[in-house]
Amino acid sequence: MALWSELRAIIRWLLRRPDPPPPGYGERVQAAEQDAARRRLLGQAEAARLRNSRWYTEPTEPNAYVPPTLGQRTGYQVRYDQ
């Protein structure tokens, strides 16, 4: 008899359903996802606008001339004695 009650308990456990979400939960999740997508799109549009602006493309200071090092002039090649 104990076997049947254990089997019945296992079957009831397998067939139980989770509690349904509260009313309006799906709409709140969807609204949050839409807000996040809107923020991402606005951020991308702002980044593109800044990238295309003159402020972004021009350097703020001219680069000072730095002479190349010996390794840069020789391509970092090593001469061995022969």
N, C-alpha and C positions, 0 to 999 in steps of 0.2 A: 504494500500500500504506500510506503514511503517513496518508492520509486515513481509512482504516478504523481504524487504531489510535487516532487522535485521537478519532474518533467513538465508539469503544468506551470510551475513557477518560472522555469527557463523559457517556455513558450510565451508566457505573458510578458516577461522581460524583453524578449526579442521583438514582440509585436507592439510594445508601448510606443507611443508617439510623443515627441517633445511638445512642450506647451507652445501654443501659437504666439507669435510676437505681438506686442501691444498694438492697438490701433494707431495707424499713422506712422508706424516705424519705417515702412518702405519709402514713404514720401520724404521722411527726414533724411534717410540714407541717400536717396536720389538727389535731394537738394544739396547735401554736403558735397557729393561728387561733382555736381554741376558747378558749384562755387569754386572747388579746387581746379577744375578744368578752365573756368573763366580766368582765375588768377594766373594759371600757367600761360594761357594765350596772351593775356595782357602783358605778362613779363617778357614773353618772346617778342611781342610787337615793340615794346619799349627798348629791348636790347637791340633789335634790328634798327630802330630809329637812331639810337645812339651810335651804332656802328657806322651808319651812313652819314653821320654828321661830320662837319669839318673839324670839330674839336677832337674827335677820335682819330682821324686819319693823319693829322699833323703832329709832329713831335713838339714837346713843350720847350725843349732846349736843343740846340745843335750839338751833335756828337763831336767831342774833341778827338783829334787825330791821335791814335795810339799806334806807334810803330810796331810791326810784327816782331815777335821773338825769333831767336835763331831757329828754334824748332819749327815754327810756322813757316819760316822762309825755306828751310830745307825739307819740308814735308815730314818732319820727325823721322828722317832716315838716319840710320847709324852706320858709320863707316868703320869697318874692322881692318886691322892691320893684316897685310897679306904676306 
